[in-house]
Amino acid sequence: MKKTGRPRKKITLTELAAYLRLSPATVSRALNGDTDIKPEIRTYVTAAAAYKGYIKKSPKLSVSQKPQANDQVTMRDLASKLGMSI
């Protein structure tokens, strides 16, 4: 089969679950490495996710993790984080 060069459409967790004929909760738990899911199911789900092009969303930052407008970062702070001295 010849590749067309078109990128695949992103698939959602719900669409992946429907494709696998599993519940979205089971697919989510398998992708997150839940130990209550059988290893065979986890392997099946992760392989299908890779094949279908599923990309896991990154977790959203909580309010306490988001940068605030009044947060100030100085060059000295940045330098110390990088192990440099000014």
Order of alpha helices (4+ residues) and beta strands (2+ residues): alpha-alpha-alpha-alpha
